[in-house]
């Protein structure tokens, strides 16, 4: 027996509501150490080049 589009949509919506979990705050893994403050930071939290790594706080962003 095939389901109608409305039944599929309703089933999908109910399934999503049962599985809905709070979104975790995204924080990347520390992969670099700031040359200025010596704190580790993730790839989306600063500037990383071949020679130097500078976190957003020390960079003024």
mmJSON file of the N, C-alpha and C atoms, coordinates in Angstrom:
{"data_MODEL":{"atom_site":{
"group_PDB":["ATOM","ATOM","ATOM","ATOM","ATOM","ATOM","ATOM","ATOM","ATOM","ATOM","ATOM","ATOM","ATOM","ATOM","ATOM","ATOM","ATOM","ATOM","ATOM","ATOM","ATOM","ATOM","ATOM","ATOM","ATOM","ATOM","ATOM","ATOM","ATOM","ATOM","ATOM","ATOM","ATOM","ATOM","ATOM","ATOM","ATOM","ATOM","ATOM","ATOM","ATOM","ATOM","ATOM","ATOM","ATOM","ATOM","ATOM","ATOM","ATOM","ATOM","ATOM","ATOM","ATOM","ATOM","ATOM","ATOM","ATOM","ATOM","ATOM","ATOM","ATOM","ATOM","ATOM","ATOM","ATOM","ATOM","ATOM","ATOM","ATOM","ATOM","ATOM","ATOM","ATOM","ATOM","ATOM","ATOM","ATOM","ATOM","ATOM","ATOM","ATOM","ATOM","ATOM","ATOM","ATOM","ATOM","ATOM","ATOM","ATOM","ATOM","ATOM","ATOM","ATOM","ATOM","ATOM","ATOM","ATOM","ATOM","ATOM","ATOM","ATOM","ATOM","ATOM","ATOM","ATOM","ATOM","ATOM","ATOM","ATOM","ATOM","ATOM","ATOM","ATOM","ATOM","ATOM","ATOM","ATOM","ATOM","ATOM","ATOM","ATOM","ATOM","ATOM","ATOM","ATOM","ATOM","ATOM","ATOM","ATOM","ATOM","ATOM","ATOM","ATOM","ATOM","ATOM","ATOM","ATOM","ATOM","ATOM","ATOM","ATOM","ATOM","ATOM","ATOM","ATOM","ATOM","ATOM","ATOM","ATOM","ATOM","ATOM","ATOM","ATOM","ATOM","ATOM","ATOM","ATOM","ATOM","ATOM","ATOM","ATOM","ATOM","ATOM","ATOM","ATOM","ATOM","ATOM","ATOM","ATOM","ATOM","ATOM","ATOM","ATOM","ATOM","ATOM","ATOM","ATOM","ATOM","ATOM","ATOM","ATOM","ATOM","ATOM"],
"id":[1,2,3,4,5,6,7,8,9,10,11,12,13,14,15,16,17,18,19,20,21,22,23,24,25,26,27,28,29,30,31,32,33,34,35,36,37,38,39,40,41,42,43,44,45,46,47,48,49,50,51,52,53,54,55,56,57,58,59,60,61,62,63,64,65,66,67,68,69,70,71,72,73,74,75,76,77,78,79,80,81,82,83,84,85,86,87,88,89,90,91,92,93,94,95,96,97,98,99,100,101,102,103,104,105,106,107,108,109,110,111,112,113,114,115,116,117,118,119,120,121,122,123,124,125,126,127,128,129,130,131,132,133,134,135,136,137,138,139,140,141,142,143,144,145,146,147,148,149,150,151,152,153,154,155,156,157,158,159,160,161,162,163,164,165,166,167,168,169,170,171,172,173,174,175,176,177,178,179,180,181,182,183],
"type_symbol":["N","C","C","N","C","C","N","C","C","N","C","C","N","C","C","N","C","C","N","C","C","N","C","C","N","C","C","N","C","C","N","C","C","N","C","C","N","C","C","N","C","C","N","C","C","N","C","C","N","C","C","N","C","C","N","C","C","N","C","C","N","C","C","N","C","C","N","C","C","N","C","C","N","C","C","N","C","C","N","C","C","N","C","C","N","C","C","N","C","C","N","C","C","N","C","C","N","C","C","N","C","C","N","C","C","N","C","C","N","C","C","N","C","C","N","C","C","N","C","C","N","C","C","N","C","C","N","C","C","N","C","C","N","C","C","N","C","C","N","C","C","N","C","C","N","C","C","N","C","C","N","C","C","N","C","C","N","C","C","N","C","C","N","C","C","N","C","C","N","C","C","N","C","C","N","C","C","N","C","C","N","C","C"],
"label_atom_id":["N","CA","C","N","CA","C","N","CA","C","N","CA","C","N","CA","C","N","CA","C","N","CA","C","N","CA","C","N","CA","C","N","CA","C","N","CA","C","N","CA","C","N","CA","C","N","CA","C","N","CA","C","N","CA","C","N","CA","C","N","CA","C","N","CA","C","N","CA","C","N","CA","C","N","CA","C","N","CA","C","N","CA","C","N","CA","C","N","CA","C","N","CA","C","N","CA","C","N","CA","C","N","CA","C","N","CA","C","N","CA","C","N","CA","C","N","CA","C","N","CA","C","N","CA","C","N","CA","C","N","CA","C","N","CA","C","N","CA","C","N","CA","C","N","CA","C","N","CA","C","N","CA","C","N","CA","C","N","CA","C","N","CA","C","N","CA","C","N","CA","C","N","CA","C","N","CA","C","N","CA","C","N","CA","C","N","CA","C","N","CA","C","N","CA","C","N","CA","C","N","CA","C","N","CA","C","N","CA","C","N","CA","C"],
"label_alt_id":[null,null,null,null,null,null,null,null,null,null,null,null,null,null,null,null,null,null,null,null,null,null,null,null,null,null,null,null,null,null,null,null,null,null,null,null,null,null,null,null,null,null,null,null,null,null,null,null,null,null,null,null,null,null,null,null,null,null,null,null,null,null,null,null,null,null,null,null,null,null,null,null,null,null,null,null,null,null,null,null,null,null,null,null,null,null,null,null,null,null,null,null,null,null,null,null,null,null,null,null,null,null,null,null,null,null,null,null,null,null,null,null,null,null,null,null,null,null,null,null,null,null,null,null,null,null,null,null,null,null,null,null,null,null,null,null,null,null,null,null,null,null,null,null,null,null,null,null,null,null,null,null,null,null,null,null,null,null,null,null,null,null,null,null,null,null,null,null,null,null,null,null,null,null,null,null,null,null,null,null,null,null,null],
"label_comp_id":["UNK","UNK","UNK","UNK","UNK","UNK","UNK","UNK","UNK","UNK","UNK","UNK","UNK","UNK","UNK","UNK","UNK","UNK","UNK","UNK","UNK","UNK","UNK","UNK","UNK","UNK","UNK","UNK","UNK","UNK","UNK","UNK","UNK","UNK","UNK","UNK","UNK","UNK","UNK","UNK","UNK","UNK","UNK","UNK","UNK","UNK","UNK","UNK","UNK","UNK","UNK","UNK","UNK","UNK","UNK","UNK","UNK","UNK","UNK","UNK","UNK","UNK","UNK","UNK","UNK","UNK","UNK","UNK","UNK","UNK","UNK","UNK","UNK","UNK","UNK","UNK","UNK","UNK","UNK","UNK","UNK","UNK","UNK","UNK","UNK","UNK","UNK","UNK","UNK","UNK","UNK","UNK","UNK","UNK","UNK","UNK","UNK","UNK","UNK","UNK","UNK","UNK","UNK","UNK","UNK","UNK","UNK","UNK","UNK","UNK","UNK","UNK","UNK","UNK","UNK","UNK","UNK","UNK","UNK","UNK","UNK","UNK","UNK","UNK","UNK","UNK","UNK","UNK","UNK","UNK","UNK","UNK","UNK","UNK","UNK","UNK","UNK","UNK","UNK","UNK","UNK","UNK","UNK","UNK","UNK","UNK","UNK","UNK","UNK","UNK","UNK","UNK","UNK","UNK","UNK","UNK","UNK","UNK","UNK","UNK","UNK","UNK","UNK","UNK","UNK","UNK","UNK","UNK","UNK","UNK","UNK","UNK","UNK","UNK","UNK","UNK","UNK","UNK","UNK","UNK","UNK","UNK","UNK"],
"label_asym_id":["A","A","A","A","A","A","A","A","A","A","A","A","A","A","A","A","A","A","A","A","A","A","A","A","A","A","A","A","A","A","A","A","A","A","A","A","A","A","A","A","A","A","A","A","A","A","A","A","A","A","A","A","A","A","A","A","A","A","A","A","A","A","A","A","A","A","A","A","A","A","A","A","A","A","A","A","A","A","A","A","A","A","A","A","A","A","A","A","A","A","A","A","A","A","A","A","A","A","A","A","A","A","A","A","A","A","A","A","A","A","A","A","A","A","A","A","A","A","A","A","A","A","A","A","A","A","A","A","A","A","A","A","A","A","A","A","A","A","A","A","A","A","A","A","A","A","A","A","A","A","A","A","A","A","A","A","A","A","A","A","A","A","A","A","A","A","A","A","A","A","A","A","A","A","A","A","A","A","A","A","A","A","A"],
"label_entity_id":["1","1","1","1","1","1","1","1","1","1","1","1","1","1","1","1","1","1","1","1","1","1","1","1","1","1","1","1","1","1","1","1","1","1","1","1","1","1","1","1","1","1","1","1","1","1","1","1","1","1","1","1","1","1","1","1","1","1","1","1","1","1","1","1","1","1","1","1","1","1","1","1","1","1","1","1","1","1","1","1","1","1","1","1","1","1","1","1","1","1","1","1","1","1","1","1","1","1","1","1","1","1","1","1","1","1","1","1","1","1","1","1","1","1","1","1","1","1","1","1","1","1","1","1","1","1","1","1","1","1","1","1","1","1","1","1","1","1","1","1","1","1","1","1","1","1","1","1","1","1","1","1","1","1","1","1","1","1","1","1","1","1","1","1","1","1","1","1","1","1","1","1","1","1","1","1","1","1","1","1","1","1","1"],
"label_seq_id":[1,1,1,2,2,2,3,3,3,4,4,4,5,5,5,6,6,6,7,7,7,8,8,8,9,9,9,10,10,10,11,11,11,12,12,12,13,13,13,14,14,14,15,15,15,16,16,16,17,17,17,18,18,18,19,19,19,20,20,20,21,21,21,22,22,22,23,23,23,24,24,24,25,25,25,26,26,26,27,27,27,28,28,28,29,29,29,30,30,30,31,31,31,32,32,32,33,33,33,34,34,34,35,35,35,36,36,36,37,37,37,38,38,38,39,39,39,40,40,40,41,41,41,42,42,42,43,43,43,44,44,44,45,45,45,46,46,46,47,47,47,48,48,48,49,49,49,50,50,50,51,51,51,52,52,52,53,53,53,54,54,54,55,55,55,56,56,56,57,57,57,58,58,58,59,59,59,60,60,60,61,61,61],
"pdbx_PDB_ins_code":[null,null,null,null,null,null,null,null,null,null,null,null,null,null,null,null,null,null,null,null,null,null,null,null,null,null,null,null,null,null,null,null,null,null,null,null,null,null,null,null,null,null,null,null,null,null,null,null,null,null,null,null,null,null,null,null,null,null,null,null,null,null,null,null,null,null,null,null,null,null,null,null,null,null,null,null,null,null,null,null,null,null,null,null,null,null,null,null,null,null,null,null,null,null,null,null,null,null,null,null,null,null,null,null,null,null,null,null,null,null,null,null,null,null,null,null,null,null,null,null,null,null,null,null,null,null,null,null,null,null,null,null,null,null,null,null,null,null,null,null,null,null,null,null,null,null,null,null,null,null,null,null,null,null,null,null,null,null,null,null,null,null,null,null,null,null,null,null,null,null,null,null,null,null,null,null,null,null,null,null,null,null,null],
"Cartn_x":[0.845,0.0,0.889,0.681,1.484,0.892,1.766,1.329,1.14,0.2,0.01,1.093,1.247,2.242,1.947,0.681,0.291,0.673,0.451,0.822,2.337,3.086,4.547,5.038,4.465,4.869,4.555,3.363,2.968,3.88,4.166,5.063,6.441,6.943,8.274,8.304,7.278,7.21,7.167,6.385,6.304,7.641,8.294,9.596,10.625,10.637,11.569,11.298,10.03,9.718,10.143,10.055,10.511,12.026,12.719,14.174,14.832,14.046,14.607,15.404,16.618,17.499,18.02,18.373,18.919,20.216,20.37,21.581,22.744,23.813,24.968,25.657,26.212,26.989,28.25,28.497,29.645,30.917,31.885,33.211,34.202,35.05,35.985,37.073,37.679,38.777,39.973,40.657,41.86,42.914,43.355,44.375,45.602,45.528,46.667,46.824,47.99,48.259,48.643,47.951,48.172,49.597,50.255,51.623,51.673,50.569,50.544,50.155,48.99,48.487,48.754,49.232,49.566,48.354,47.147,45.939,45.629,45.176,44.786,43.464,43.314,42.064,41.817,40.551,40.145,40.307,40.092,40.323,39.394,38.209,37.276,37.367,38.389,38.512,39.781,40.359,41.572,42.164,43.395,44.116,45.289,45.376,46.449,47.162,48.459,49.256,50.394,51.252,52.384,53.384,53.45,54.439,53.889,52.614,52.089,50.61,50.171,48.755,48.369,47.269,46.831,45.328,44.902,43.473,42.728,41.395,40.573,40.659,40.789,40.869,42.121,43.241,44.49,44.55,43.825,43.797,42.863,42.043,41.135,39.788,39.444,38.141,37.078],
"Cartn_y":[-1.178,0.0,1.239,2.096,3.315,4.423,5.233,6.366,7.588,8.426,9.678,10.666,11.704,12.729,13.369,13.565,14.16,13.244,11.943,10.986,10.936,10.972,10.987,12.237,13.397,14.654,14.646,14.179,14.123,13.183,12.003,11.045,11.657,12.319,12.929,14.023,14.87,15.931,15.354,14.29,13.657,13.034,12.401,11.784,12.847,13.96,15.04,15.623,15.768,16.331,15.383,14.069,13.102,13.12,13.337,13.28,14.63,15.655,17.001,17.094,17.517,17.704,19.129,19.663,21.025,21.072,22.138,22.322,22.664,21.905,22.25,23.494,24.282,25.431,24.948,25.45,24.976,25.659,24.868,25.371,24.388,24.88,23.98,23.523,22.421,21.885,22.828,23.036,23.864,23.211,23.959,23.409,24.303,25.485,26.402,27.094,27.65,28.413,29.826,30.792,32.195,32.612,33.285,33.737,34.85,35.562,36.689,36.268,35.608,35.28,33.831,33.011,31.6,30.726,31.165,30.368,29.557,28.301,27.504,28.014,27.915,28.318,27.458,27.451,26.641,27.372,26.642,27.185,28.353,28.397,29.486,30.6,30.592,31.574,32.399,32.482,33.262,33.129,33.602,33.559,32.604,31.654,30.666,30.672,30.881,30.801,29.818,29.681,28.779,29.242,30.549,31.104,31.477,31.885,32.441,32.088,32.06,31.874,32.97,33.661,34.778,34.65,34.601,34.448,35.751,35.646,36.814,37.883,37.485,38.473,39.334,38.711,39.467,40.214,39.715,40.35,41.553,41.699,42.833,42.614,41.399,41.12,40.913],
"Cartn_z":[0.0,0.0,0.0,-0.933,-1.052,-0.181,0.344,1.154,0.269,0.652,-0.082,0.335,-0.447,-0.114,1.241,1.534,2.819,3.981,3.838,4.887,5.082,3.995,4.089,4.813,4.442,5.068,6.557,6.921,8.327,9.115,8.528,9.184,9.379,8.349,8.429,9.497,9.549,10.563,11.972,12.172,13.491,13.881,12.927,13.185,13.565,12.849,13.174,14.557,14.915,16.233,17.353,17.121,18.125,18.257,17.158,17.158,17.413,17.526,17.677,18.966,18.825,19.979,19.941,21.086,21.067,20.267,19.52,18.731,19.656,19.59,20.425,19.889,20.769,20.332,19.652,18.487,17.729,18.21,18.53,18.875,18.29,17.438,16.776,17.74,17.404,18.205,18.136,19.251,19.201,18.302,17.3,16.408,16.321,16.926,16.866,18.213,18.448,19.666,19.251,19.828,19.483,19.843,18.91,19.139,20.192,20.386,21.317,22.73,22.884,24.227,24.637,23.722,23.977,24.286,23.94,24.152,22.904,23.075,21.91,21.336,20.01,19.374,18.151,17.708,16.566,15.252,14.18,12.848,12.518,13.098,12.822,13.865,14.702,15.785,15.685,14.499,14.348,12.965,12.823,11.555,11.713,10.797,10.855,9.508,9.541,8.313,8.547,7.578,7.718,8.754,8.982,9.904,11.27,11.339,12.582,12.753,14.009,14.343,15.329,15.047,15.88,16.106,17.379,17.681,17.386,17.248,16.939,18.021,19.281,20.359,20.229,19.967,19.824,18.498,17.508,16.195,16.181,17.218,17.311,16.652,16.286,15.656,16.695],
"occupancy":[1.0,1.0,1.0,1.0,1.0,1.0,1.0,1.0,1.0,1.0,1.0,1.0,1.0,1.0,1.0,1.0,1.0,1.0,1.0,1.0,1.0,1.0,1.0,1.0,1.0,1.0,1.0,1.0,1.0,1.0,1.0,1.0,1.0,1.0,1.0,1.0,1.0,1.0,1.0,1.0,1.0,1.0,1.0,1.0,1.0,1.0,1.0,1.0,1.0,1.0,1.0,1.0,1.0,1.0,1.0,1.0,1.0,1.0,1.0,1.0,1.0,1.0,1.0,1.0,1.0,1.0,1.0,1.0,1.0,1.0,1.0,1.0,1.0,1.0,1.0,1.0,1.0,1.0,1.0,1.0,1.0,1.0,1.0,1.0,1.0,1.0,1.0,1.0,1.0,1.0,1.0,1.0,1.0,1.0,1.0,1.0,1.0,1.0,1.0,1.0,1.0,1.0,1.0,1.0,1.0,1.0,1.0,1.0,1.0,1.0,1.0,1.0,1.0,1.0,1.0,1.0,1.0,1.0,1.0,1.0,1.0,1.0,1.0,1.0,1.0,1.0,1.0,1.0,1.0,1.0,1.0,1.0,1.0,1.0,1.0,1.0,1.0,1.0,1.0,1.0,1.0,1.0,1.0,1.0,1.0,1.0,1.0,1.0,1.0,1.0,1.0,1.0,1.0,1.0,1.0,1.0,1.0,1.0,1.0,1.0,1.0,1.0,1.0,1.0,1.0,1.0,1.0,1.0,1.0,1.0,1.0,1.0,1.0,1.0,1.0,1.0,1.0,1.0,1.0,1.0,1.0,1.0,1.0],
"B_iso_or_equiv":[0.0,0.0,0.0,0.0,0.0,0.0,0.0,0.0,0.0,0.0,0.0,0.0,0.0,0.0,0.0,0.0,0.0,0.0,0.0,0.0,0.0,0.0,0.0,0.0,0.0,0.0,0.0,0.0,0.0,0.0,0.0,0.0,0.0,0.0,0.0,0.0,0.0,0.0,0.0,0.0,0.0,0.0,0.0,0.0,0.0,0.0,0.0,0.0,0.0,0.0,0.0,0.0,0.0,0.0,0.0,0.0,0.0,0.0,0.0,0.0,0.0,0.0,0.0,0.0,0.0,0.0,0.0,0.0,0.0,0.0,0.0,0.0,0.0,0.0,0.0,0.0,0.0,0.0,0.0,0.0,0.0,0.0,0.0,0.0,0.0,0.0,0.0,0.0,0.0,0.0,0.0,0.0,0.0,0.0,0.0,0.0,0.0,0.0,0.0,0.0,0.0,0.0,0.0,0.0,0.0,0.0,0.0,0.0,0.0,0.0,0.0,0.0,0.0,0.0,0.0,0.0,0.0,0.0,0.0,0.0,0.0,0.0,0.0,0.0,0.0,0.0,0.0,0.0,0.0,0.0,0.0,0.0,0.0,0.0,0.0,0.0,0.0,0.0,0.0,0.0,0.0,0.0,0.0,0.0,0.0,0.0,0.0,0.0,0.0,0.0,0.0,0.0,0.0,0.0,0.0,0.0,0.0,0.0,0.0,0.0,0.0,0.0,0.0,0.0,0.0,0.0,0.0,0.0,0.0,0.0,0.0,0.0,0.0,0.0,0.0,0.0,0.0,0.0,0.0,0.0,0.0,0.0,0.0],
"pdbx_formal_charge":[null,null,null,null,null,null,null,null,null,null,null,null,null,null,null,null,null,null,null,null,null,null,null,null,null,null,null,null,null,null,null,null,null,null,null,null,null,null,null,null,null,null,null,null,null,null,null,null,null,null,null,null,null,null,null,null,null,null,null,null,null,null,null,null,null,null,null,null,null,null,null,null,null,null,null,null,null,null,null,null,null,null,null,null,null,null,null,null,null,null,null,null,null,null,null,null,null,null,null,null,null,null,null,null,null,null,null,null,null,null,null,null,null,null,null,null,null,null,null,null,null,null,null,null,null,null,null,null,null,null,null,null,null,null,null,null,null,null,null,null,null,null,null,null,null,null,null,null,null,null,null,null,null,null,null,null,null,null,null,null,null,null,null,null,null,null,null,null,null,null,null,null,null,null,null,null,null,null,null,null,null,null,null],
"auth_seq_id":[1,1,1,2,2,2,3,3,3,4,4,4,5,5,5,6,6,6,7,7,7,8,8,8,9,9,9,10,10,10,11,11,11,12,12,12,13,13,13,14,14,14,15,15,15,16,16,16,17,17,17,18,18,18,19,19,19,20,20,20,21,21,21,22,22,22,23,23,23,24,24,24,25,25,25,26,26,26,27,27,27,28,28,28,29,29,29,30,30,30,31,31,31,32,32,32,33,33,33,34,34,34,35,35,35,36,36,36,37,37,37,38,38,38,39,39,39,40,40,40,41,41,41,42,42,42,43,43,43,44,44,44,45,45,45,46,46,46,47,47,47,48,48,48,49,49,49,50,50,50,51,51,51,52,52,52,53,53,53,54,54,54,55,55,55,56,56,56,57,57,57,58,58,58,59,59,59,60,60,60,61,61,61],
"auth_comp_id":["UNK","UNK","UNK","UNK","UNK","UNK","UNK","UNK","UNK","UNK","UNK","UNK","UNK","UNK","UNK","UNK","UNK","UNK","UNK","UNK","UNK","UNK","UNK","UNK","UNK","UNK","UNK","UNK","UNK","UNK","UNK","UNK","UNK","UNK","UNK","UNK","UNK","UNK","UNK","UNK","UNK","UNK","UNK","UNK","UNK","UNK","UNK","UNK","UNK","UNK","UNK","UNK","UNK","UNK","UNK","UNK","UNK","UNK","UNK","UNK","UNK","UNK","UNK","UNK","UNK","UNK","UNK","UNK","UNK","UNK","UNK","UNK","UNK","UNK","UNK","UNK","UNK","UNK","UNK","UNK","UNK","UNK","UNK","UNK","UNK","UNK","UNK","UNK","UNK","UNK","UNK","UNK","UNK","UNK","UNK","UNK","UNK","UNK","UNK","UNK","UNK","UNK","UNK","UNK","UNK","UNK","UNK","UNK","UNK","UNK","UNK","UNK","UNK","UNK","UNK","UNK","UNK","UNK","UNK","UNK","UNK","UNK","UNK","UNK","UNK","UNK","UNK","UNK","UNK","UNK","UNK","UNK","UNK","UNK","UNK","UNK","UNK","UNK","UNK","UNK","UNK","UNK","UNK","UNK","UNK","UNK","UNK","UNK","UNK","UNK","UNK","UNK","UNK","UNK","UNK","UNK","UNK","UNK","UNK","UNK","UNK","UNK","UNK","UNK","UNK","UNK","UNK","UNK","UNK","UNK","UNK","UNK","UNK","UNK","UNK","UNK","UNK","UNK","UNK","UNK","UNK","UNK","UNK"],
"auth_asym_id":["A","A","A","A","A","A","A","A","A","A","A","A","A","A","A","A","A","A","A","A","A","A","A","A","A","A","A","A","A","A","A","A","A","A","A","A","A","A","A","A","A","A","A","A","A","A","A","A","A","A","A","A","A","A","A","A","A","A","A","A","A","A","A","A","A","A","A","A","A","A","A","A","A","A","A","A","A","A","A","A","A","A","A","A","A","A","A","A","A","A","A","A","A","A","A","A","A","A","A","A","A","A","A","A","A","A","A","A","A","A","A","A","A","A","A","A","A","A","A","A","A","A","A","A","A","A","A","A","A","A","A","A","A","A","A","A","A","A","A","A","A","A","A","A","A","A","A","A","A","A","A","A","A","A","A","A","A","A","A","A","A","A","A","A","A","A","A","A","A","A","A","A","A","A","A","A","A","A","A","A","A","A","A"],
"auth_atom_id":["N","CA","C","N","CA","C","N","CA","C","N","CA","C","N","CA","C","N","CA","C","N","CA","C","N","CA","C","N","CA","C","N","CA","C","N","CA","C","N","CA","C","N","CA","C","N","CA","C","N","CA","C","N","CA","C","N","CA","C","N","CA","C","N","CA","C","N","CA","C","N","CA","C","N","CA","C","N","CA","C","N","CA","C","N","CA","C","N","CA","C","N","CA","C","N","CA","C","N","CA","C","N","CA","C","N","CA","C","N","CA","C","N","CA","C","N","CA","C","N","CA","C","N","CA","C","N","CA","C","N","CA","C","N","CA","C","N","CA","C","N","CA","C","N","CA","C","N","CA","C","N","CA","C","N","CA","C","N","CA","C","N","CA","C","N","CA","C","N","CA","C","N","CA","C","N","CA","C","N","CA","C","N","CA","C","N","CA","C","N","CA","C","N","CA","C","N","CA","C","N","CA","C","N","CA","C","N","CA","C","N","CA","C"],
"pdbx_PDB_model_num":[1,1,1,1,1,1,1,1,1,1,1,1,1,1,1,1,1,1,1,1,1,1,1,1,1,1,1,1,1,1,1,1,1,1,1,1,1,1,1,1,1,1,1,1,1,1,1,1,1,1,1,1,1,1,1,1,1,1,1,1,1,1,1,1,1,1,1,1,1,1,1,1,1,1,1,1,1,1,1,1,1,1,1,1,1,1,1,1,1,1,1,1,1,1,1,1,1,1,1,1,1,1,1,1,1,1,1,1,1,1,1,1,1,1,1,1,1,1,1,1,1,1,1,1,1,1,1,1,1,1,1,1,1,1,1,1,1,1,1,1,1,1,1,1,1,1,1,1,1,1,1,1,1,1,1,1,1,1,1,1,1,1,1,1,1,1,1,1,1,1,1,1,1,1,1,1,1,1,1,1,1,1,1]
}}}
